[in-house]
């Protein structure tokens, strides 16, 4: 049997002046469109706190599909997160729960992701269904005499380094180094170094990205 054809997708080129102007106009329109949600966010934040206000509005905006949804989510997150760059893209079904989250230049967050206290550095790619809660100790469970919900926990900023790629369904509980690839379905429980490929539960380094892949056995 012949191998199926491979389709190569070219990288995005530099946008033209007309395209840049159209994007600026679309961003302004999105900010106007999302202003009622922003107003309700600030009112709710004054009463309930910024965390609950962010989570509920982020969930609401996650339901808007297509390009319009991307612009609306970005316009909202630019105003309420610690940092959200105008080039960041957040897809349908994704929501952010922590105001301290940071999304840098050219970040792409795929559909149905859940983000807590996270810093996605420039050019990070998240596939669908990636979960990055606020570290691995959001709930303590050391005291067997108390329900887990009564034991508290801690939030820690999780950093995904510039240019990293996180595969579908991965769970990231610790920092990921720049340029590192995390395979689909992996669970990262300990920090990963730069420019490696990691996989598994818990995730372990398979090899350096720039080493030749081992040949498959016949």
Secondary structure by P-SEA (a helix, b strand, c coil): ccccbbbbbbccccccaaaaaaaaaaaaaaaaaaaaaaaaaaaaaacccaaaaaaaaaaaacccccaaaaaaaaaaaaacccccccccccccccccccccbbbccbbbbccbbbbcccccccbbbbccccccccccccccccccccccccccbbbbbbbbccbbbbccbbbbcbbbccbbbbccccccccccccbbbbbcccbbbccccccccccccc
